[in-house]
Amino acid sequence: MADDKWTESVRSVKGVILDMCGVLYDSGEGGGVPIEGSVEAVKRLKASDLQLRFCTNETQATREKFVAKLCRMGFEINVSEVFPPAPAVVSVLKQRNLRPHLLVHDDVVPEFDGVDKSNPNCVVIGDAADNFSYENMNAAFRVLIGLEKPVLFSMGRGRYYKETDGLKLDVGVYMKALEYACDVEAEVVGKPAPMFFQTVLNDMGLQPHEVFMIGDDLVNDVGGAQQCGMKGLQVRTGKYSPDQCVTSAKNTTHCVSGSPACLQVNKWTDVEEKEGERGRKSNRKREGGH
């Protein structure tokens, strides 16, 4: 019965949203490397009649530089198809007349060139990597604790992500530290925030039930998409681990072997699985990331 519902939902899909880091490529030295089969998978999706978008919590480069890096890897991706958090945060800051103190990666700072950063009345954090020093964290803390109504924006809330040399702490760890220290709840801009997913759906002109989200993160990719009414697929690449595959009565998460290349994407009438059952009930720990 579950498989019948799965097949029916696949046949009705009109669009696909792909996560990027851990699904299309693993980041690391030299910009990272594409995951085997992922370049071909994107080509097959683009050759189908499905709408395709890319949704990422990548905050270590501007959108233009990020897309240029992926094109050098062989991906056929346009800037307009990619939705990262930084442009969305900039839009929110301008709408609310907020002046941010930035704790972000040096390479994403140009995204904020048009934003007034004098006399900050909020803090924006992203995956700052080596910029997450005690000095910089304390500076962000002092801005927040000095505000009558502290406002903290976090570009994602992932716990960790995978690079070619291993796992790395993500922005969510530092977000939680500032939340705890300042007794404030961060406004997450990026996955799994419903508003972030809805922006992508609006651009596609599709309803949630018509779209699949494919990612390696059970919580931020799959879970976030399901909260918006989409179906979720978890790939066995990136930060995937065998104890993450979960099936619930309301929402089904299918884990598929390797990259999206193992999917029959031309018509999306079937999902090939090379490793065991499609879903297993589990109460095991969930992970976070890009």
C-alpha positions as CSV (number, residue, x, y, z in Angstrom):
1,M,0.0,0.0,0.0
2,A,2.8,2.4,0.9
3,D,4.6,1.6,-2.4
4,D,1.3,2.3,-4.3
5,K,1.0,5.7,-2.8
6,W,4.7,6.4,-3.5
7,T,4.3,5.5,-7.1
8,E,1.2,7.6,-7.5
9,S,2.9,10.6,-5.9
10,V,5.9,10.2,-8.2
11,R,3.7,10.2,-11.3
12,S,2.0,13.4,-10.4
13,V,5.3,15.4,-9.8
14,K,5.9,18.5,-11.9
15,G,9.0,19.9,-10.3
16,V,12.1,18.9,-8.4
17,I,14.2,20.9,-5.9
18,L,17.8,19.7,-5.4
19,D,20.0,20.3,-2.4
20,M,23.5,20.9,-3.6
21,C,26.3,20.2,-1.1
22,G,26.3,16.5,-0.3
23,V,23.9,15.8,-3.2
24,L,25.6,17.2,-6.2
25,Y,29.1,17.7,-4.8
26,D,31.3,17.4,-1.7
27,S,32.9,20.7,-0.8
28,G,36.6,21.0,0.1
29,E,40.0,22.0,-1.2
30,G,39.9,23.6,-4.6
31,G,36.1,24.1,-4.3
32,G,35.2,20.4,-3.9
33,V,34.4,17.5,-6.2
34,P,31.2,16.4,-8.0
35,I,29.6,13.3,-6.6
36,E,29.7,10.4,-9.1
37,G,26.7,10.6,-11.5
38,S,25.4,13.9,-10.3
39,V,26.4,15.9,-13.4
40,E,24.5,13.4,-15.6
41,A,21.5,13.5,-13.3
42,V,21.1,17.2,-13.6
43,K,21.3,16.9,-17.4
44,R,18.6,14.3,-17.4
45,L,16.4,16.3,-15.2
46,K,16.8,19.4,-17.4
47,A,16.0,17.2,-20.5
48,S,12.8,16.1,-18.9
49,D,9.5,18.1,-18.7
50,L,10.1,18.8,-15.0
51,Q,10.9,22.2,-13.5
52,L,14.2,22.2,-11.7
53,R,15.5,24.5,-9.0
54,F,18.4,24.3,-6.6
55,C,18.0,25.1,-2.9
56,T,21.1,25.5,-0.7
57,N,22.2,26.8,2.6
58,E,25.6,27.6,1.1
59,T,26.9,30.9,2.6
60,Q,30.6,30.8,1.8
61,A,30.4,32.6,-1.5
62,T,28.1,34.9,-3.5
63,R,25.5,33.2,-5.6
64,E,27.4,34.1,-8.8
65,K,30.7,32.7,-7.6
66,F,29.0,29.6,-6.2
67,V,27.3,28.9,-9.5
68,A,30.6,29.5,-11.4
69,K,32.3,26.9,-9.3
70,L,29.6,24.4,-10.0
71,C,29.8,25.1,-13.8
72,R,33.5,24.4,-13.6
73,M,32.7,21.0,-12.2
74,G,30.5,20.3,-15.3
75,F,27.1,21.2,-14.0
76,E,24.7,23.1,-16.3
77,I,23.2,25.5,-13.8
78,N,22.0,29.2,-14.1
79,V,22.2,31.7,-11.3
80,S,18.4,32.3,-11.5
81,E,17.8,28.6,-10.7
82,V,19.8,28.7,-7.4
83,F,18.3,29.9,-4.1
84,P,20.8,30.5,-1.3
85,P,20.0,32.3,2.0
86,A,22.1,35.5,1.6
87,P,19.9,37.3,-1.0
88,A,16.8,36.4,1.0
89,V,18.3,37.8,4.2
90,V,19.3,41.0,2.4
91,S,15.7,41.4,1.2
92,V,14.4,41.0,4.8
93,L,16.9,43.5,6.2
94,K,15.8,46.1,3.6
95,Q,12.1,45.5,4.2
96,R,12.5,45.9,8.0
97,N,15.1,48.7,7.9
98,L,17.6,46.7,9.9
99,R,21.3,47.3,10.0
100,P,23.3,44.1,10.5
101,H,26.4,43.2,12.4
102,L,27.8,40.4,10.1
103,L,29.4,37.2,11.3
104,V,29.8,35.5,8.0
105,H,32.4,34.1,5.6
106,D,34.6,36.8,3.9
107,D,33.5,35.6,0.5
108,V,29.8,36.2,1.1
109,V,30.2,39.8,2.4
110,P,29.7,41.3,-1.1
111,E,26.1,40.1,-1.0
112,F,25.5,42.8,1.7
113,D,27.2,45.7,-0.1
114,G,23.9,47.5,-0.6
115,V,22.9,47.2,3.1
116,D,23.6,49.9,5.8
117,K,25.8,48.3,8.4
118,S,26.4,51.4,10.6
119,N,25.2,51.3,14.2
120,P,23.9,47.7,14.0
121,N,20.5,46.8,15.4
122,C,20.6,43.1,14.5
123,V,23.1,40.2,13.9
124,V,23.3,38.0,10.8
125,I,25.4,34.8,11.0
126,G,26.2,32.3,8.3
127,D,28.7,29.5,7.8
128,A,31.7,31.8,8.7
129,A,34.2,28.9,8.9
130,D,37.4,30.2,10.4
131,N,35.7,33.5,11.2
132,F,33.9,31.7,14.1
133,S,36.6,32.8,16.5
134,Y,36.0,33.6,20.2
135,E,36.6,37.3,19.4
136,N,34.1,37.4,16.6
137,M,31.5,35.4,18.5
138,N,31.9,37.7,21.5
139,A,31.5,40.8,19.3
140,A,28.2,39.4,17.9
141,F,27.1,38.6,21.5
142,R,27.8,42.1,22.6
143,V,25.7,43.6,19.8
144,L,22.8,41.4,20.7
145,I,23.0,41.7,24.4
146,G,23.1,45.5,24.1
147,L,19.8,45.7,22.1
148,E,16.5,46.3,23.9
149,K,14.9,43.8,21.4
150,P,17.7,41.6,20.0
151,V,17.2,40.3,16.5
152,L,19.3,37.4,15.3
153,F,19.2,36.0,11.8
154,S,20.8,32.7,11.0
155,M,21.4,31.6,7.4
156,G,20.4,28.0,8.1
157,R,20.6,26.0,11.3
158,G,22.6,22.9,10.2
159,R,24.7,21.0,12.8
160,Y,27.4,19.9,10.4
161,Y,28.1,19.2,6.7
162,K,30.6,17.0,4.8
163,E,33.7,18.2,3.0
164,T,36.2,16.0,1.2
165,D,38.4,15.7,4.3
166,G,35.6,15.0,6.7
167,L,32.7,16.5,8.6
168,K,32.6,20.2,9.6
169,L,30.6,22.1,12.2
170,D,27.8,24.2,10.6
171,V,26.2,27.5,11.5
172,G,23.5,26.0,13.7
173,V,26.0,25.2,16.5
174,Y,27.0,28.9,16.7
175,M,23.4,30.0,16.4
176,K,22.5,28.0,19.4
177,A,25.3,29.5,21.4
178,L,24.1,33.1,20.7
179,E,20.5,32.1,21.4
180,Y,21.5,30.7,24.8
181,A,23.7,33.6,25.7
182,C,21.2,36.3,24.7
183,D,17.9,34.5,25.5
184,V,16.7,35.1,22.0
185,E,15.3,32.8,19.3
186,A,17.0,33.2,15.9
187,E,15.0,33.8,12.7
188,V,16.2,31.1,10.3
189,V,16.5,32.2,6.7
190,G,17.3,29.1,4.7
191,K,16.3,25.5,5.0
192,P,14.2,24.3,6.8
193,A,12.3,27.6,7.1
194,P,8.9,27.3,5.4
195,M,9.2,30.8,3.9
196,F,12.5,29.8,2.2
197,F,10.9,26.8,0.6
198,Q,7.8,28.8,-0.4
199,T,10.0,31.3,-2.2
200,V,11.3,28.5,-4.4
201,L,7.8,27.1,-5.0
202,N,6.5,30.6,-6.0
203,D,9.3,30.9,-8.5
204,M,8.3,27.5,-10.0
205,G,4.6,28.4,-10.0
206,L,3.8,25.0,-8.5
207,Q,1.9,23.7,-5.4
208,P,3.8,21.8,-2.7
209,H,2.3,18.4,-3.6
210,E,3.6,18.8,-7.1
211,V,7.2,19.0,-6.1
212,F,9.9,16.7,-4.7
213,M,12.8,17.9,-2.5
214,I,16.0,15.8,-2.8
215,G,18.7,16.2,-0.2
216,D,21.1,14.4,2.1
217,D,19.8,16.0,5.3
218,L,16.9,14.3,6.9
219,V,15.8,17.3,9.0
220,N,16.6,20.4,7.0
221,D,16.1,19.1,3.5
222,V,13.5,16.3,3.7
223,G,11.8,17.3,6.9
224,G,11.6,21.0,6.0
225,A,10.1,20.1,2.6
226,Q,7.5,17.8,4.2
227,Q,6.5,20.5,6.6
228,C,5.6,22.6,3.5
229,G,3.6,19.7,2.0
230,M,6.2,18.4,-0.4
231,K,7.5,14.9,-0.7
232,G,11.1,14.3,0.4
233,L,13.9,12.0,-0.9
234,Q,17.1,11.4,1.0
235,V,20.1,10.4,-1.0
236,R,22.8,8.1,0.4
237,T,25.6,10.6,-0.1
238,G,26.9,13.6,1.8
239,K,26.2,13.4,5.5
240,Y,23.8,10.4,5.1
241,S,24.2,7.6,7.6
242,P,22.2,4.3,7.6
243,D,20.4,5.1,10.8
244,Q,18.7,8.2,9.3
245,C,16.1,6.5,7.1
246,V,12.7,7.1,8.6
247,T,9.2,6.2,7.6
248,S,6.2,7.8,9.3
249,A,2.5,7.2,8.8
250,K,1.9,10.6,7.3
251,N,5.2,11.4,5.4
252,T,7.4,8.9,3.7
253,T,11.1,9.4,3.3
254,H,12.7,7.2,0.7
255,C,16.4,6.7,0.9
256,V,18.1,6.0,-2.5
257,S,21.5,4.7,-3.3
258,G,24.1,7.1,-4.5
259,S,23.4,10.4,-6.1
260,P,20.2,11.4,-7.9
261,A,21.6,9.6,-10.9
262,C,20.1,6.4,-9.6
263,L,16.6,7.9,-10.1
264,Q,14.6,7.3,-13.2
265,V,14.2,11.0,-13.7
266,N,13.0,11.2,-17.3
267,K,9.4,10.2,-16.3
268,W,9.9,9.8,-12.6
269,T,7.8,6.6,-12.7
270,D,10.2,4.6,-10.6
271,V,13.0,4.8,-8.1
272,E,15.8,2.3,-8.3
273,E,17.1,1.1,-5.0
274,K,20.3,-0.8,-4.8
275,E,20.5,-1.2,-1.1
276,G,17.7,-3.0,0.8
277,E,14.3,-1.6,1.7
278,R,13.1,1.9,0.8
279,G,12.2,3.0,4.3
280,R,12.6,1.7,7.8
281,K,10.9,2.9,10.9
282,S,13.3,4.5,13.3
283,N,13.5,6.8,16.3
284,R,17.2,7.3,15.9
285,K,19.0,10.6,15.9
286,R,18.6,13.2,13.2
287,E,21.4,15.2,11.8
288,G,21.6,18.8,10.3
289,G,23.6,20.6,7.6
290,H,23.7,22.4,4.2
